[in-house]
């Protein structure tokens, strides 16, 4: 769990830093730093579901 928490902090800092460097806005940097990881988490959930479906299909074809 510690590894996950530290990665979340790194992800937040990178999202904030990149947005701030591009826009120069602390507010926009903060908004993106909160929204982007949340959107990425949802996308990762659906990616995992799709990946599992592909793996199941491959297993059926090779069985």
Backbone as CSV, one residue per row, in Angstrom:
resi,resn,N_x,N_y,N_z,CA_x,CA_y,CA_z,C_x,C_y,C_z
1,UNK,0.814,-1.196,0.000,0.000,0.000,0.000,0.863,1.268,0.000
2,UNK,2.016,1.197,0.646,2.900,2.363,0.670,3.389,2.711,-0.730
3,UNK,3.691,1.672,-1.512,4.157,1.901,-2.880,3.069,2.597,-3.694
4,UNK,1.829,2.165,-3.550,0.713,2.787,-4.259,0.546,4.240,-3.847
5,UNK,0.642,4.502,-2.562,0.490,5.869,-2.067,1.605,6.780,-2.581
6,UNK,2.833,6.275,-2.571,3.927,7.109,-3.060,3.816,7.337,-4.563
7,UNK,3.334,6.327,-5.299,3.145,6.523,-6.734,2.058,7.562,-6.988
8,UNK,1.001,7.556,-6.187,-0.059,8.557,-6.341,0.506,9.967,-6.134
9,UNK,1.374,10.128,-5.157,1.990,11.437,-4.912,2.861,11.842,-6.098
10,UNK,3.640,10.901,-6.622,4.478,11.189,-7.791,3.609,11.564,-8.982
11,UNK,2.535,10.818,-9.210,1.627,11.089,-10.328,1.023,12.492,-10.201
12,UNK,0.574,12.831,-9.015,0.024,14.158,-8.762,1.053,15.239,-9.070
13,UNK,2.274,15.047,-8.573,3.331,16.053,-8.782,3.693,16.207,-10.249
14,UNK,3.768,15.108,-10.973,4.088,15.181,-12.398,2.974,15.891,-13.155
15,UNK,1.719,15.516,-12.883,0.587,16.157,-13.570,0.567,17.654,-13.275
16,UNK,0.784,18.014,-12.013,0.812,19.426,-11.649,1.978,20.139,-12.326
17,UNK,3.163,19.554,-12.229,4.361,20.182,-12.771,4.294,20.420,-14.267
18,UNK,3.848,19.410,-14.993,3.757,19.556,-16.456,2.737,20.632,-16.819
19,UNK,1.586,20.604,-16.183,0.554,21.599,-16.488,1.023,23.000,-16.119
20,UNK,1.661,23.123,-14.975,2.164,24.440,-14.566,3.224,24.954,-15.536
21,UNK,4.129,24.081,-15.953,5.176,24.505,-16.892,4.586,24.948,-18.232
22,UNK,3.529,24.278,-18.664,2.912,24.620,-19.953,2.074,25.888,-19.851
23,UNK,1.308,26.023,-18.765,0.345,27.125,-18.671,0.797,28.265,-17.773
24,UNK,1.662,27.991,-16.794,2.048,29.005,-15.825,0.976,29.284,-14.788
25,UNK,-0.063,28.448,-14.767,-1.184,28.661,-13.854,-1.170,27.633,-12.724
26,UNK,-1.128,28.138,-11.468,-1.208,27.254,-10.305,-2.586,26.602,-10.210
27,UNK,-3.618,27.375,-10.532,-4.993,26.857,-10.441,-5.211,25.742,-11.456
28,UNK,-4.845,26.005,-12.697,-5.008,24.983,-13.730,-4.136,23.769,-13.415
29,UNK,-2.931,23.995,-12.931,-2.066,22.886,-12.535,-2.718,22.016,-11.476
30,UNK,-3.319,22.639,-10.486,-4.008,21.892,-9.432,-5.218,21.138,-9.938
31,UNK,-5.989,21.780,-10.820,-7.180,21.116,-11.372,-6.796,19.886,-12.184
32,UNK,-5.818,20.054,-13.042,-5.382,18.925,-13.869,-4.762,17.836,-13.005
33,UNK,-4.001,18.224,-11.999,-3.365,17.246,-11.116,-4.399,16.406,-10.371
34,UNK,-5.569,16.947,-10.129,-6.634,16.173,-9.480,-7.455,15.376,-10.487
35,UNK,-7.760,15.974,-11.621,-8.637,15.321,-12.603,-7.936,14.234,-13.412
36,UNK,-6.726,14.483,-13.844,-6.038,13.526,-14.713,-5.817,12.173,-14.039
37,UNK,-5.313,12.118,-12.812,-5.168,10.799,-12.175,-6.510,10.084,-11.974
38,UNK,-7.556,10.830,-11.686,-8.877,10.206,-11.523,-9.340,9.601,-12.845
39,UNK,-9.199,10.350,-13.937,-9.591,9.841,-15.256,-8.716,8.654,-15.647
40,UNK,-7.447,8.723,-15.337,-6.531,7.639,-15.653,-6.890,6.368,-14.884
41,UNK,-7.340,6.513,-13.655,-7.752,5.365,-12.853,-8.949,4.665,-13.473
42,UNK,-9.922,5.426,-13.933,-11.104,4.850,-14.589,-10.690,4.161,-15.892
43,UNK,-9.837,4.815,-16.674,-9.372,4.216,-17.927,-8.625,2.914,-17.665
44,UNK,-7.816,2.888,-16.609,-7.072,1.675,-16.267,-8.010,0.535,-15.897
45,UNK,-9.089,0.825,-15.192,-10.077,-0.197,-14.837,-10.631,-0.858,-16.094
46,UNK,-11.041,-0.051,-17.075,-11.599,-0.613,-18.307,-10.525,-1.310,-19.142
47,UNK,-9.307,-0.823,-19.104,-8.203,-1.491,-19.791,-7.998,-2.892,-19.224
48,UNK,-8.033,-3.013,-17.906,-7.867,-4.314,-17.265,-8.994,-5.272,-17.643
49,UNK,-10.226,-4.772,-17.697,-11.362,-5.611,-18.088,-11.184,-6.107,-19.519
50,UNK,-10.775,-5.230,-20.424,-10.554,-5.614,-21.824,-9.415,-6.626,-21.920
51,UNK,-8.349,-6.406,-21.167,-7.205,-7.305,-21.187,-7.604,-8.700,-20.706
52,UNK,-8.414,-8.764,-19.654,-8.892,-10.051,-19.141,-9.731,-10.774,-20.189
53,UNK,-10.566,-10.038,-20.919,-11.393,-10.640,-21.963,-10.520,-11.226,-23.072
54,UNK,-9.481,-10.515,-23.454,-8.553,-11.022,-24.478,-7.866,-12.286,-23.982
55,UNK,-7.428,-12.278,-22.742,-6.753,-13.449,-22.182,-7.695,-14.659,-22.142
56,UNK,-8.947,-14.445,-21.748,-9.922,-15.540,-21.717,-10.154,-16.083,-23.121
57,UNK,-10.266,-15.206,-24.103,-10.487,-15.639,-25.492,-9.289,-16.453,-25.990
58,UNK,-8.090,-15.994,-25.700,-6.881,-16.741,-26.101,-6.841,-18.119,-25.445
59,UNK,-7.218,-18.175,-24.180,-7.205,-19.460,-23.461,-8.203,-20.434,-24.085
60,UNK,-9.366,-19.937,-24.493,-10.365,-20.817,-25.129,-9.887,-21.307,-26.478
61,UNK,-9.194,-20.476,-27.232,-8.739,-20.862,-28.556,-7.592,-21.868,-28.511
62,UNK,-6.800,-21.830,-27.460,-5.662,-22.739,-27.362,-6.010,-24.015,-26.598
63,UNK,-7.180,-24.061,-25.999,-7.561,-25.245,-25.213,-8.076,-26.372,-26.084
